[in-house]
């Protein structure tokens, strides 16, 4: 039996109904007003709620910030949080917004990126199977429930995926410091796949070479780069800004 924890992640898991939730454990000292929405959602989903001592929840989550809420999820349903990569590719809209993560290893960064992806309306996210963070309980908590809505697929290698996307008419744009092209100068009103590199190392050479172009975020301080999750949020919402602006002008 696996688990997810945190008030918002568990609430969104109940709403999305993508996971098979066995039961919810609630801290005996939880304030009724704070968890009433959760209790209502559990009742609507037919999921039982049990009160437990907070120390038991601490032990279960190994001291994580569970906020007094833990959902027990069947082991089989954990894999249901991933979507088959072919399923995403087979249902691409005319102007998709895809995100490829080239070896993000910190689950907190992955969770934060997925939260931005959900807010920006990303079509799908692709992760490498090896040397990269997966969809863990920490990712679910950090994403504030976004992991329940964003379609995430794992692939063996990003290179064949990039080649496939190009054949489908998708522009593959990498983000890396030092590029002469600012992210805000690029026209994102095209079928698009954004590629973000790993913490510290950035894009791998082969991945960078396969991109149609590489853009950067201009920096004016003493540091030469942003945290990858912050950088992803900046670029994703620039894409959303441009696309919203074009849509408004066309109306």
VOGU-3710 file (C-alpha; in Angstrom, 3 decimals, decimal comma):
1> xxxxxxxxxx> 0,000/0,000/0,000  1,382/3,414/-1,012  0,301/6,804/0,251  0,033/10,472/-0,662  -0,079/13,200/1,947  -1,002/16,838/2,434  -4,427/18,460/2,471  -4,416/19,831/-1,093  -2,775/16,811/-2,802  -5,229/14,397/-1,180
11> xxxxxxxxxx> -8,190/16,654/-1,960  -7,188/16,895/-5,623  -6,653/13,128/-5,788  -10,234/12,677/-4,577  -11,552/15,145/-7,134  -9,565/13,780/-10,080  -10,411/10,130/-9,274  -7,397/8,874/-11,215  -6,171/6,840/-8,239  -7,792/4,051/-6,284
21> xxxxxxxxxx> -7,876/5,499/-2,744  -8,409/2,850/-0,106  -8,940/5,186/2,849  -7,879/8,503/4,301  -6,148/8,892/7,645  -6,866/12,150/9,418  -5,057/13,543/12,426  -7,229/13,349/15,529  -6,497/17,003/16,229  -7,476/18,325/12,791
31> xxxxxxxxxx> -9,731/21,375/12,859  -13,176/20,534/11,381  -13,457/23,792/9,452  -10,097/23,224/7,765  -10,846/19,697/6,580  -14,570/19,941/5,865  -14,034/20,207/2,104  -11,866/17,104/2,258  -14,500/15,210/4,242  -17,180/16,188/1,736
41> xxxxxxxxxx> -15,030/15,065/-1,205  -14,264/11,752/0,515  -17,945/11,166/1,157  -18,802/11,881/-2,485  -16,075/9,502/-3,640  -17,136/6,780/-1,200  -13,788/6,792/0,584  -13,710/6,118/4,327  -11,938/8,496/6,723  -10,265/7,278/9,910
51> xxxxxxxxxx> -8,877/9,360/12,789  -5,311/8,569/13,852  -2,830/9,978/16,318  -0,595/12,532/14,627  2,498/10,594/15,652  1,242/7,617/13,647  1,009/9,837/10,571  4,517/11,153/11,275  5,832/7,598/11,326  3,944/6,644/8,171
61> xxxxxxxxxx> 5,306/9,600/6,192  8,760/9,510/7,835  8,347/12,955/9,323  7,148/14,695/6,160  4,870/17,731/6,329  1,641/15,755/5,923  -0,604/18,495/7,397  -2,554/15,829/9,274  -3,852/14,140/6,104  -2,654/10,879/4,516
71> xxxxxxxxxx> -4,415/8,911/1,795  -3,713/5,183/1,430  -3,457/4,274/-2,237  -3,282/0,757/-3,630  0,135/-0,132/-5,026  -1,332/-0,939/-8,429  -2,871/2,509/-8,824  0,416/4,316/-8,370  1,376/3,562/-11,955  -1,913/5,026/-13,153
81> xxxxxxxxxx> -0,478/8,469/-12,551  1,649/7,904/-15,672  0,147/8,049/-19,141  1,410/6,040/-22,089  3,586/8,293/-24,250  1,874/7,100/-27,433  -1,501/8,070/-25,968  -0,318/11,667/-25,560  1,185/11,766/-29,059  -1,916/10,248/-30,625
91> xxxxxxxxxx> -4,166/12,984/-29,264  -2,110/16,123/-29,845  -4,167/19,242/-30,538  -3,334/21,512/-33,471  -1,049/23,633/-31,297  0,202/21,490/-28,414  2,336/22,699/-25,538  4,577/19,858/-24,421  7,338/19,795/-21,798  10,375/17,504/-21,916
101> xxxxxxxxxx> 12,486/17,287/-18,766  16,070/16,249/-19,420  17,015/14,575/-16,152  15,381/16,623/-13,373  16,513/14,769/-10,247  15,083/16,834/-7,388  11,478/15,770/-6,658  10,725/19,251/-5,284  11,759/20,796/-8,604  9,679/18,258/-10,507
111> xxxxxxxxxx> 6,645/18,959/-8,339  7,004/22,719/-8,804  7,367/22,313/-12,571  4,237/20,162/-12,751  2,327/22,804/-10,817  3,338/25,409/-13,426  2,505/22,967/-16,222  -1,011/22,508/-14,876  -1,538/26,256/-14,580  -0,244/26,890/-18,103
121> xxxxxxxxxx> -2,415/24,183/-19,669  0,413/21,926/-20,810  -0,663/19,079/-23,097  1,756/16,543/-21,675  5,062/16,111/-19,846  7,744/13,568/-20,722  10,332/12,238/-18,254  13,282/9,914/-18,882  12,994/6,541/-17,167  16,537/6,688/-15,786
131> xxxxxxxxxx> 18,522/9,251/-13,778  15,462/11,405/-13,207  12,874/11,944/-10,498  9,585/10,080/-10,851  6,092/10,690/-9,530  6,679/10,131/-5,835  4,685/11,229/-2,803  7,060/14,192/-2,439  6,348/15,274/-6,009  2,604/15,000/-5,413
141> xxxxxxxxxx> 2,879/17,148/-2,272  5,110/19,784/-3,896  2,880/20,013/-6,957  -0,075/20,948/-4,695  -2,222/18,334/-6,412  -1,259/19,243/-9,994  0,114/15,731/-10,508  -3,485/14,492/-10,508  -4,278/16,485/-13,664  -1,115/16,800/-15,739
151> xxxxxxxxxx> -0,525/13,952/-18,172  2,970/12,604/-17,496  4,709/9,896/-19,514  8,047/8,166/-19,084  10,241/7,398/-22,091  13,460/5,433/-22,397  15,257/8,158/-24,330  14,342/11,749/-25,168  16,236/11,755/-28,479  13,819/9,486/-30,430
161> xxxxxxxxxx> 10,913/11,413/-28,887  12,326/14,719/-30,122  12,785/13,280/-33,609  9,207/11,989/-33,550  7,879/15,384/-32,467  9,734/17,124/-35,281  8,175/14,761/-37,814  4,797/15,757/-36,415  5,530/19,432/-37,047  6,276/20,329/-33,421
171> xxxxxxxxxx> 8,950/22,948/-32,751  11,400/21,722/-30,121  12,814/24,628/-28,091  15,453/24,148/-25,417  16,133/26,532/-22,545  19,726/27,208/-21,590  21,709/30,180/-20,357  24,000/31,889/-22,833  21,751/31,643/-25,875  21,615/34,804/-27,979
181> xxxxxxxxxx> 17,837/34,463/-28,331  15,788/35,690/-25,388  12,773/33,563/-24,537  10,539/36,649/-24,817  11,683/37,286/-28,406  10,623/33,858/-29,628  7,191/33,389/-31,194  5,614/30,569/-29,192  2,432/30,528/-31,270  3,454/27,276/-32,933
191> xxxxxxxxxx> 3,094/23,582/-32,047  5,655/23,535/-29,268  7,770/21,295/-27,061  9,900/22,999/-24,402  12,976/21,176/-23,122  14,404/21,946/-19,683  17,733/20,545/-18,520  18,787/19,081/-15,219  19,878/20,983/-12,144  23,455/22,162/-12,506
201> xxxxxxxxxx> 24,195/20,398/-15,807  21,515/21,870/-18,029  20,700/20,244/-21,356  22,738/17,246/-22,420  24,768/17,878/-25,575  22,822/15,484/-27,798  19,504/16,851/-26,581  20,652/20,416/-27,192  21,801/19,561/-30,715  18,433/17,992/-31,530
211> xxxxxxxxxx> 16,490/21,113/-30,519  15,299/23,376/-33,332  16,506/26,350/-31,328  17,661/27,250/-27,827  16,489/30,314/-25,904  17,597/31,835/-22,617  16,266/34,037/-19,828  18,357/37,232/-19,608  19,925/37,719/-16,180  20,887/41,130/-14,764
221> xxxxxxxxxx> 22,181/40,192/-11,328  25,348/38,496/-10,123  23,999/34,975/-10,660  23,903/33,534/-14,165  20,928/31,200/-13,899  17,609/30,468/-12,209  16,421/27,351/-10,463  15,004/25,088/-13,181  11,507/25,088/-11,705  11,474/28,898/-11,614
231> xxxxxxxxxx> 12,822/29,076/-15,173  10,163/26,646/-16,370  7,434/28,769/-14,803  8,786/31,943/-16,406  8,861/30,454/-19,912  5,576/28,539/-19,644  3,646/31,634/-18,671  5,304/33,635/-21,441  3,940/31,009/-23,826  0,519/31,386/-22,236
241> xxxxxxxxxx> 0,750/35,192/-22,421  1,620/35,169/-26,119  -1,066/32,646/-27,015  -3,717/34,451/-24,992  -2,763/37,740/-26,623  -3,075/36,269/-30,117  -6,405/34,648/-29,269  -7,781/37,929/-27,911  -6,638/39,831/-31,008  -8,393/37,306/-33,254
251> x> -11,748/37,727/-31,482
//
